[in-house]
Amino acid sequence: MQIKTAKFIISNTDYSKCPKPDMPEYAFIGRSNVGKSSLINMLTGRKNLAKISGTPGKTQLINHFLINESWYLVDLPGYGYAKISKSKRSEWERMIHNYLIHRTNLLTTFILIDSRHEPQKPDLEFIFWFGKKQLPFILLFTKTDKVPKNRLSANIESYKNILIKEWEELPLSVLTSAKTGRGKEEVLMIIEDMNNQF
C-alpha cells in the first residue's frame, strides 16, 4: 500500500464525537515515550503528522487522521508514566477504554512495546486487558535499531513466554524501527488486508 494522502481530522475526548464510523480504523497506543509519533510519521511518510515531543504524556486526546481518503489512523494517549494527577490519569483511562470498547469501526489496535526493555508490568497489564475484553490487537516492537540483536531476541522471547501462558496462540507481532523504516511494509500490508475485508 502506498500512502498518498494523510491529514489531521479531529481531536477529542469522547468516542461518540469521533468521525462517523463508516471507514476502517486503526488505533496506535503505547507507554509514554515508546516512539509512537515517530512510528506514525514513518508509516505515513510524513515528517510532522504526529507531533513528536521530548515530554512523555504529551498526547492527551483521541487524534484522528484520514489516510488515502479511505481509512482512519488514530493516535491515542500513552499509558503508564506521565506527570499527571491520579484523577487525570483515571479520566484518561476511562476515555481510552470507552473508545476501544465502543468504537464499532475499529478493526485492530497496534500496541507499541519498547523492544529495548524486558517485559514491563504496564505493557503486560494492558495486553491482558485486551485479552479479557476480547479486543483485537497486534504488537509492534519499537526502536529495534537501538538494541543489540541478541538482547532484542531475548526481550521478545520473554514476552512470548509470558503471553503463551495465557493465550493458546501468540498475538501477531511486528518488529519496527522509525529510523530505518523496518516493519513499514508489513504493517501497511496488514492494514490493506483488513481494509479489503471491511
ABEGO torsion letter per residue (X at the ends): XBBABBBBABBBABAAABBBBABBBBBBBBBBGAGAAAAAAAAAGBAAABBBBABBGABABBBBBBBGGABBBBBBBBBEBBBBBAAAAAAAAAAAAAAAAABAABABBBBBBBAABBBBAAAAAAAAAAAAAGBBBBBBBBGAAABBAAAAAAAAAAAAAAAAAABABBBBBBBBBAAAGBGAAAAAAAAAAAAAAX
